[in-house]
Amino acid sequence: MKNRTCWALIIATVLLGVAAWASVTTDYDRSANFAHYKTYSWGRLQAPDSMWEQRVKNAINSQLAAKGWTQVPSGGDVVVNALGIAHLERQGNVSWNGMGPWGGGAFGTATATPSTYPVGTLVIQMFDAKSKNLIWRGISSETLSEKSNKDTKKLDKDVDKMFKNFPLGTSGK
């Protein structure tokens, strides 16, 4: 029974570790004609604080400018919304002393220690300004570190991944 408990802790720890890896997903309306979109305006932008709001806005503006889109104060072809969410996650860490599960059976002991770390999710949505229909969405979830420089690099990298296959100049079909 003790062996099963140890293996259950190991499996749970591995699954939590995999879930904490960065994930970037995108989706778009296949019927939208992206070739018609040339300008965009900002709608709602919300992040944990004003510094992060500016970082998110800069990263997205950079990607859209690289795609040939122009930001206008209002009345753009597309309205861009971005929401950055940060919350704390709990994770269990397992440490072994003695032989552990790989060293010859049930010898040794396992200690599970809970820890808390910040996790961030960024959701970017683009809406056709006339029809109000959602035409594109990108979602990034990633573990944040204690260092803002590292987090800024992760943000830029994830936004770059989101826009890598952006359906620019196509009808989506």
C-alpha positions in Angstrom: 0.0 0.0 0.0 2.9 2.4 0.9 4.4 1.7 -2.6 1.1 2.7 -4.3 1.0 6.0 -2.4 4.6 6.8 -3.4 3.9 6.1 -7.1 0.7 8.1 -6.9 2.7 11.1 -5.6 5.2 10.7 -8.4 2.6 10.6 -11.1 0.7 13.6 -9.6 3.9 15.6 -9.5 4.8 14.8 -13.1 1.3 15.7 -14.3 1.4 19.0 -12.4 4.8 19.7 -14.0 3.5 19.1 -17.5 0.5 21.3 -16.9 2.8 24.1 -15.9 4.6 24.3 -19.2 3.8 27.1 -21.6 0.9 26.6 -23.9 0.1 28.8 -26.9 -3.0 28.3 -28.9 -4.7 30.3 -31.7 -7.9 30.0 -33.6 -9.6 32.1 -36.2 -12.8 32.5 -38.2 -12.1 30.6 -41.5 -14.7 32.6 -43.3 -13.2 36.0 -42.4 -11.3 37.7 -45.2 -8.1 38.9 -43.5 -7.0 40.6 -46.7 -9.6 43.3 -46.0 -8.2 44.2 -42.6 -5.6 47.0 -42.7 -6.2 49.0 -39.5 -6.9 48.2 -35.9 -8.0 50.1 -32.7 -7.5 49.1 -29.2 -10.6 48.0 -27.2 -10.2 46.7 -23.8 -6.7 46.1 -22.4 -6.4 44.7 -18.9 -3.3 43.3 -17.1 -2.2 43.0 -13.5 -0.8 46.5 -13.5 -0.1 49.4 -15.9 3.5 48.3 -16.6 2.2 44.9 -17.8 -0.5 46.6 -19.8 2.1 48.6 -21.7 4.3 45.5 -22.2 1.3 43.5 -23.6 0.3 46.4 -25.8 3.9 46.9 -27.2 4.2 43.2 -28.0 0.9 43.1 -29.9 1.5 46.4 -31.7 4.9 45.1 -32.8 3.4 42.0 -34.3 0.6 43.7 -36.0 2.9 46.4 -37.5 5.1 43.6 -38.8 2.0 42.2 -40.6 1.4 45.6 -42.2 -1.5 46.7 -40.0 -1.7 50.3 -38.8 -3.0 51.3 -35.4 -5.6 54.1 -35.4 -7.0 55.8 -32.3 -10.6 54.7 -33.2 -12.6 53.3 -36.1 -10.1 50.6 -37.2 -11.2 47.6 -39.2 -10.5 45.4 -36.2 -10.9 45.9 -32.5 -8.2 44.3 -30.4 -8.8 43.3 -26.8 -6.2 41.8 -24.5 -6.6 40.3 -21.0 -3.7 39.3 -18.8 -4.5 37.3 -15.7 -2.1 36.3 -13.0 -3.0 33.9 -10.1 -1.2 31.6 -7.7 -1.0 27.9 -8.3 -0.1 25.2 -5.8 2.2 22.4 -6.7 3.5 19.4 -4.8 7.2 18.6 -4.8 8.3 15.1 -3.9 11.8 14.4 -2.6 13.3 11.0 -1.8 15.9 9.9 0.7 17.3 6.4 0.8 16.8 4.0 -2.1 13.5 5.4 -3.4 11.3 3.7 -5.9 14.1 3.1 -8.5 16.8 1.8 -6.2 15.4 -1.6 -5.4 11.9 -1.5 -4.1 10.1 0.2 -1.3 13.2 1.3 0.7 13.6 4.9 1.7 11.0 7.6 2.3 9.2 10.2 0.3 8.4 13.7 1.5 5.8 15.8 -0.3 6.1 19.6 0.1 3.6 22.0 -1.3 4.7 25.2 -3.0 3.0 28.2 -4.6 4.1 30.0 -7.7 2.5 32.7 -10.0 0.9 31.6 -13.3 -0.1 34.0 -16.0 -2.5 33.7 -18.9 -2.8 36.1 -21.8 -5.9 36.2 -24.0 -5.9 38.3 -27.2 -9.1 38.6 -29.2 -9.7 40.5 -32.4 -13.2 41.5 -33.5 -14.4 42.7 -36.9 -15.4 46.3 -36.0 -18.5 46.3 -38.3 -20.0 42.9 -37.6 -18.6 42.6 -34.0 -17.8 39.0 -34.8 -14.7 37.4 -33.2 -12.2 36.8 -36.1 -9.1 35.7 -34.2 -8.0 34.6 -30.7 -4.7 33.7 -29.2 -4.2 32.3 -25.7 -0.9 31.9 -23.9 -0.5 30.3 -20.5 2.9 30.1 -18.8 4.6 30.0 -15.5 5.9 33.3 -14.4 9.2 33.8 -12.7 10.4 36.2 -10.0 12.2 38.3 -12.5 10.4 40.8 -14.7 13.1 40.7 -17.5 12.6 37.0 -17.9 8.8 37.4 -17.9 9.0 40.2 -20.5 11.1 37.9 -22.8 8.5 35.1 -22.3 5.7 37.5 -23.1 7.4 38.6 -26.4 8.2 35.0 -27.3 4.6 33.8 -26.7 3.0 36.7 -28.6 5.5 36.0 -31.4 4.3 32.3 -31.4 0.7 33.5 -31.5 1.2 35.6 -34.6 3.5 33.2 -36.4 0.7 31.6 -38.5 -1.6 34.7 -38.4 -4.0 34.3 -41.4 -2.9 37.6 -43.0 -4.0 38.2 -46.6 -6.2 35.1 -46.8 -9.9 34.5 -46.8 -9.4 31.8 -44.2 -10.6 29.1 -46.6 
